[in-house]
């Protein structure tokens, strides 16, 4: 099992995602002899998981059942243990696209936090790319490094425990893209410029919840010679698909039609039709943050 390579069969030592329901998932470490308690009963790893195919339906001890899924960055985002506020798939997809990430890209990131975005970046840049991620908090840096090793992506990432605003990313002139998710990203813009490739240029993204942070970051980006600045806010609207019954309009009798046996003045039989339609949500998730993008020109 790896977050960047798919496996068919669950093996001892894998990290699997237990799917309990549409809004309920949980990650587990598969180990011989171990058990996992769920609201549907106990899952016994040796008999219920090891050797089964990913996606299998597993019956628990109380008679209820769950699905056991192969881990992906998207599933990890909705089931990971939160050590910080995290980025979700809506913003992550925009970041990955706008930074123009692809297999082989070299990316610098700060801060690492709970590793939600990091896993998505690693899948995108595998198998030949590399992620340099910086986390200020020592315990968080140590924990995310353990998770990268457990998820078998540690060969694609270097974790540093330092202050990116003072010490930078620890690399110079190697990155294709830089991502900043820190309280004062404008203080790290010069280090982002240093980390980006000198000849080829590169892309920068900063995530900030407040517009005042965006203003300061944009000013710092312009002072450092970045171009093509843009700030966006991504809001997701999930429409509900449902079946509705709608009456067909009654335009009265056809005057050009010849009289028939049914035209005796009976009450009209109004027909209806069933069709699928969508309705917008009454409430949508509110503001998460602003994404500011910029390009370092070629030199």
C-alpha positions in Angstrom: 0.0 0.0 0.0 1.2 3.5 -0.8 -0.6 6.8 -1.2 0.9 7.2 -4.7 0.6 3.6 -5.9 -2.5 1.4 -5.9 -2.6 -2.1 -4.4 -5.3 -4.7 -4.9 -5.0 -6.7 -1.7 -4.9 -5.5 2.0 -1.6 -6.5 3.6 -0.3 -6.5 7.1 1.1 -3.0 7.9 -1.2 -1.1 5.4 -3.1 2.0 6.3 -6.7 1.5 5.2 -9.8 3.7 5.3 -12.9 2.2 6.9 -16.0 3.7 5.2 -18.9 3.8 7.7 -21.1 6.2 5.8 -21.2 9.1 3.5 -20.0 11.5 6.3 -18.1 9.0 8.4 -14.7 7.5 7.7 -11.8 6.4 9.8 -8.2 5.4 9.1 -6.8 2.2 10.6 -3.3 0.6 10.7 -3.8 -3.1 9.6 -1.9 -5.4 12.0 -2.1 -9.1 12.6 -4.1 -10.0 15.7 -5.4 -6.4 16.1 -9.1 -5.4 16.3 -10.9 -2.2 15.5 -14.1 -1.2 17.3 -16.9 0.5 15.2 -20.5 1.3 15.9 -21.4 -1.8 13.9 -19.1 -4.1 15.9 -15.6 -5.3 15.9 -13.4 -5.7 12.8 -10.8 -8.4 13.2 -7.7 -7.6 11.1 -6.4 -11.1 10.7 -9.6 -12.7 9.4 -11.6 -9.7 8.1 -9.0 -7.6 6.4 -5.6 -9.2 5.6 -5.8 -10.9 2.2 -9.1 -9.2 1.2 -9.4 -6.9 -1.8 -9.6 -3.2 -1.2 -13.2 -2.1 -1.6 -14.5 -5.3 0.0 -17.6 -5.3 2.1 -16.7 -6.4 5.7 -19.3 -7.7 8.1 -18.7 -6.7 11.7 -19.4 -8.7 14.9 -22.8 -7.1 15.5 -24.0 -7.9 12.0 -23.5 -4.5 10.5 -21.1 -4.0 7.6 -18.5 -1.5 6.4 -16.4 -1.0 3.3 -12.6 -1.0 3.5 -11.1 1.4 1.0 -7.6 2.0 -0.4 -6.2 5.3 1.0 -6.2 8.3 -1.3 -5.3 12.0 -0.6 -9.0 12.8 -0.8 -10.0 10.1 1.7 -7.1 11.1 4.0 -8.3 14.7 4.0 -11.7 13.8 5.4 -10.4 11.2 7.9 -7.0 12.5 9.1 -6.4 13.4 12.8 -6.6 17.2 12.9 -3.5 18.9 14.5 -4.3 22.2 12.7 -6.9 23.7 10.4 -6.6 21.9 7.1 -7.2 22.6 3.4 -10.0 20.6 1.8 -10.3 19.1 -1.7 -12.0 22.1 -3.3 -9.1 24.4 -2.5 -6.5 21.7 -3.0 -7.7 21.0 -6.6 -7.4 24.7 -7.5 -3.9 24.9 -6.0 -2.7 21.8 -7.8 -4.0 23.1 -11.1 -2.9 26.8 -10.8 0.6 25.8 -9.6 0.9 23.7 -12.8 2.1 20.6 -10.8 2.9 17.4 -12.7 5.0 14.3 -12.3 8.6 15.3 -11.6 7.8 18.8 -10.2 9.8 20.0 -7.2 7.6 21.8 -4.7 8.3 23.8 -1.5 5.6 24.1 1.2 5.1 25.8 4.5 3.6 25.0 6.9 3.0 21.3 6.7 0.3 21.3 9.4 -1.7 18.0 9.3 -0.4 17.1 5.9 -3.7 17.3 3.9 -2.3 19.3 1.0 1.1 17.5 1.3 -0.4 14.1 0.4 -2.2 15.6 -2.7 1.0 17.2 -3.9 3.0 14.0 -3.4 0.6 12.0 -5.5 0.7 14.6 -8.3 4.5 14.9 -8.4 5.3 11.1 -8.0 7.3 9.2 -9.0 10.3 11.5 -9.7 9.3 14.8 -8.1 10.1 16.0 -4.5 8.4 18.0 -1.8 10.4 20.2 0.6 8.0 20.9 3.4 8.7 23.2 6.4 6.9 23.1 9.7 7.6 25.5 12.6 6.1 23.3 15.4 8.5 20.5 16.3 5.9 17.9 17.4 3.8 18.5 14.3 6.9 18.1 12.1 7.9 14.9 13.8 4.4 13.5 13.6 3.9 14.3 9.9 7.3 12.7 9.2 6.1 9.5 10.9 2.9 9.5 8.8 4.9 10.0 5.5 7.0 7.0 6.4 3.9 4.9 7.4 2.2 5.9 4.1 5.4 4.9 2.2 5.9 8.3 0.6 8.9 9.4 2.7 11.2 8.9 -0.3 9.4 11.8 -2.0 9.5 14.3 0.8 11.9 16.2 3.1 10.5 17.5 6.3 12.3 20.5 8.0 11.5 21.9 11.4 12.4 25.6 11.2 10.9 29.1 10.8 10.4 29.7 7.1 10.2 33.4 7.6 13.7 33.5 9.1 15.4 30.5 7.7 13.7 29.8 4.4 13.1 26.4 2.9 16.6 25.1 3.1 17.0 24.9 -0.7 18.0 27.3 -3.4 17.0 27.5 -7.0 15.4 24.0 -7.3 11.6 24.5 -6.9 9.0 24.7 -9.7 6.4 25.9 -7.3 6.0 27.3 -3.7 3.0 27.1 -1.4 2.6 29.3 1.7 0.0 28.7 4.4 1.4 30.7 7.3 0.1 33.7 9.4 2.5 36.2 7.7 3.3 34.9 4.2 4.6 38.3 3.1 7.7 37.7 5.3 8.5 34.5 3.4 8.1 35.8 -0.1 11.8 36.6 -0.5 12.6 33.0 0.6 10.1 31.7 -1.9 11.9 33.6 -4.7 15.2 32.2 -3.6 13.8 28.6 -3.6 12.4 28.9 -7.2 14.5 28.0 -10.2 16.5 30.9 -11.5 16.3 30.3 -15.2 12.9 28.7 -15.5 10.9 30.9 -13.1 8.0 29.3 -11.3 4.6 29.7 -9.6 3.8 30.8 -6.0 0.5 30.3 -4.1 -0.4 31.8 -0.7 -3.5 30.8 1.3 -4.8 33.4 3.8 -8.2 33.7 5.5 -8.1 37.5 5.8 -8.1 40.1 3.0 -5.5 42.2 5.0 -3.1 39.3 4.7 -3.7 39.2 1.0 -3.0 42.9 0.6 0.3 42.6 2.4 1.3 39.5 0.5 0.5 41.0 -2.9 2.6 44.1 -2.1 5.5 41.9 -1.1 5.2 39.8 -4.3 5.2 43.0 -6.4 8.3 44.3 -4.5 10.1 41.0 -5.3 9.3 41.3 -9.0 6.6 38.7 -9.3 4.0 39.0 -12.1 0.5 37.8 -13.1 -0.9 38.3 -9.6 -4.4 37.1 -8.9 -6.5 36.3 -5.8 -9.4 33.9 -5.9 -12.0 32.5 -3.5 -13.4 29.1 -4.2 -16.9 28.3 -3.0 -18.5 24.9 -3.7 -22.2 24.5 -4.4 -23.4 20.9 -4.4 -26.8 20.6 -6.2 -29.3 18.0 -5.0 -30.5 15.6 -7.7 -34.1 14.5 -7.3 -37.1 13.2 -9.3 -40.0 15.5 -9.7 -43.4 15.1 -11.3 -44.6 17.9 -13.5 -48.0 18.3 -15.2 -48.1 18.5 -19.0 -49.8 21.7 -20.1 -53.4 21.4 -21.3 -53.9 23.5 -24.5 -57.5 22.3 -25.0 -58.9 20.3 -27.9 -57.2 20.5 -31.3 -59.6 22.4 -33.5 -58.1 20.9 -36.7 -58.6 17.3 -35.5 -61.7 15.4 -36.7 -64.3 14.6 -34.0 -63.8 11.2 -32.4 -65.5 8.9 -29.9 -63.6 10.6 -27.0 -64.8 14.1 -27.8 -68.0 14.0 -25.8 -67.3 16.7 -23.3 -65.8 14.5 -20.6 -63.5 16.2 -18.0 -60.0 16.3 -19.4 -57.4 13.9 -18.1 -54.3 16.0 -17.3 -51.2 13.9 -17.9 -47.9 14.4 -16.0 -44.3 13.5 -16.6 -41.5 12.5 -14.2 -38.0 13.8 -14.7 -34.8 14.3 -12.9 -33.7 17.8 -12.0 -31.4 19.6 -9.6 -32.0 22.1 -6.9 -29.4 24.5 -5.4 -28.5 24.1 -1.8 -30.3 26.3 0.7 -27.0 26.8 2.6 -23.5 26.6 1.2 -20.2 26.4 3.1 -18.9 29.9 3.7 -15.5 31.5 3.3 -12.4 29.3 3.9 -9.7 31.6 2.6 -8.2 33.5 -0.3 -5.7 31.9 -2.8 -3.2 34.3 -4.1 -1.2 33.2 -7.2 1.9 34.8 -8.8 4.6 34.0 -11.3 8.3 34.5 -11.0 9.4 35.6 -14.5 12.2 33.9 -16.3 15.7 35.5 -15.9 
